[in-house]
Amino acid sequence: MRGSASNRVLRTSLCAAALASLGLVAAATAGAVTITSWTGGKAAVPQVVTASGNCPGTVVTINGSGFVSDGGTPTVTIGGVPAAEVIVGSDTTLFARVGAGAQTGSLSVTTPKGTATSPVQVIVYPCQSTAAATTAPQIAVVRPLKRKGGKNVTLIGSGFVGTTSVTVGGIKAAYAIPSDGLMYVTIPTSAKNGKLEIDVTNNKGTAKATVTKTG
């Protein structure tokens, strides 16, 4: 019987090691928190995020286990700095906002039972909204054209660096600018449903586009 139990333990250990080697299970102490996957921004590379600063940091979704059952509130480190905000959705889902000063690097979750680090690195783009504008903004694409309140739309165009104000339906909106041609805008929950005007303004001018708020 002892030999049988030992074989089961050995097989379990070998399976865990094999999964870890494939990047499917994050390193952690036995029975502790794990990270199976995570998603960040909606740019061409899903792991691109924006650090908090004068525009909001990206909220990343972390999938795994032990976020509740390990006990206590998990802490999250993204790109070498503590997350600016952590929300526990369930034992298997965690939401964390990238903090100020984050740099390209690792993403880790710590609970009282251990720390798990994702094998997929975070690619951090700085908030560029405070740099000087060189041209008036232009919006070529809004994606998607229909969005619920509280969700982000992606603007593709030019002249976004140096933005001083973004409004949706006349209401001030949160935004992030990973690059001069890419902007994320959060649809205000307080905006009315229906077709709304998006205004992106810098000291050179204002670009306008439309989006439909669906709820």
N, C-alpha and C positions, 0 to 999 in steps of 0.2 A: 504493500500500500504506500509505504514511504517513497519507494522508487517511482510509483505511478504519479504521485503528487509532485515529485521533483521534476518528472518529465513534463507535466502540465505547466509548471512554473517556467521551465526552460523554453517550452514552445511559445508561451505568452510573451516572454522577454524577447525572443527572437522575432516574433511578429511585430512587436512594438518598435524594435530597432530597425526592422525593414521599412516600416511606415515612416519613421523619423528620417531615414536616409533618403526617402523619396520626397521629403518636404511636406508630407501629408499630416504629420503630427509635430507640433512645436515642442522644443525641449522644455521640460519641467520635471519636478519631482513626482514620484509615483502617486497616482490618484489626484494630482493637482490640476490646476487650470490648464487648458489647451487652447491653441488658436489653430483653426482649420483653414480659414481664409479671411480676407478683408478686402473691402473696396473703398476707394477714395473719391477723387473728382471724376468728372465726366469728359475729360479731355481725351485726346487720341490714345494716351497711355492711362489706363484706369488708376494706376498707382500715383499719378500726379496730384498733389494737394497744394493748397496755399496756406502759408503760415499766418496766424493772427497778427494784426497790427492795426493800420488805419483802414483796413477792410477785413471782413470776417474770415476766420480760419475755416478750412474745410471740415465738415463733419464726416468722419469715416465710420463705416459699419464693420464691426468685428464679429466673426462667427467662430464658435468654439464650444467650450464647456467649462463648468465650474464657476461661472460669473456670480451665481447665487449660492450654490450648494457648498462652495468652499468657505462661506461665512464672511461677514464683513463686506465693505464696499471696495470693489476693485480699484486699483490705481493704474493709469495708462501713461506710458511714455511714448511719444512720437517724435522721431528725429532728434532724440537727445534731450527733450524737455517735457515736463509734465503736461498732459492734456489740459486745455483751458476749461473743459467741461466734460463730465462723464455721466452718461445716462445708461442705467441697466435696463434693457428691454426684457430680458428673460435669462434663464441659466445658460442659454446658448447664443444670445445676441447682445452686443454691447455697442453703444454709440459714443464717440469721443471727438471733441473738436481740437484741431491742431493748435498748439500754443504758440505764443510769440517767440521768435528766435529759433524755431525749429530748423534743422538742417537735414539734407538728404542722409538717411540712415535707417535705423531699425525701428520697429514697433513692438512694444512689450506690454503685457498685462500681468499685474502682480496681485495675488490674493494672499490670505494668511497661510495657504498651503504651498505656495511656490510662485515662480515666474515663468511665463511662456513668452518666447520671442518668435515672431513670424519670420520664416525664411525669405519672404518677399519684402524687399526694402521699400521705404517711402521715398518718393522723389518730390522734394519740396521746392516750390517756386515762391519767391518772395512777393509780397503785396507791392505792386508798383504804382498804386493809385496816387501816391504823393509826389512822383517825379514830375518834372515840368512837361506840359503838353507842347508838342511841336506843330501839330495840325489839329483841325477840328475833327471830332470823331465821326466815323461812318459805320453804319450797320448794314451788312450785306445779307446776313442770314440770322433768323431767330429759330431756335430748335429746342423743344417742339413748339408748335404754334398754339397748342392748347395745353394748359397746365393748371393744377389745383393750387390753391393758396398754400404758402409755406414751402412749396417745391421750387427748384431752380430751373431757369431756362438758360440756354447757352447762346451768347451773341458772338457772331463771327464777323469781323470787319477790320477796322484800323483806327488808330488814334485814341485807343482806350487809356493808355498811360497818361496820367495827368487829370483824370476824371475828378470832378469836384462834387458832382451830384448825380444820382440816378433816382428817377421816380417812375412808378407804375400806376397809371390811373390817377396821377396827381399826388400819390402817396410816396413818401420817401422809402426807398427799398435798399436792403442790404446787397452788397455786391463784392465780388473778388475778381482780381485782374492778374492771371498768371503771366500774360504777355500782351503786347500792344494790340494784337489782333484777336484776343480771346477774353471774354468776360462772362462770369456767372452772375445772374441776377435772381434774387429770391422774390417770388410773387407775394406781396403783402397779404396776409390773411384778412385784413380789414378792408381790402379793396372789393368793390362790387363785382358780381359775376358778369361775364360778357366780355366783349372786345374792349381792351384797354390800350392806351398809348404808353409806350416806353420812351422816356426821355433820358438820354445820356449827355451830360453837359461838362465841358471844360472851358477854360478861358479863351478858347478859339471859336467856340460855337456849340451847337446842340444837334445830336442825331436823334431821329425819331423812327420808331417801328411800332408794330402792334402785336399783341398776344391776347388770347382768349382765356379768361379765368373760368374754370369749370366747377369750382366748388371751394 
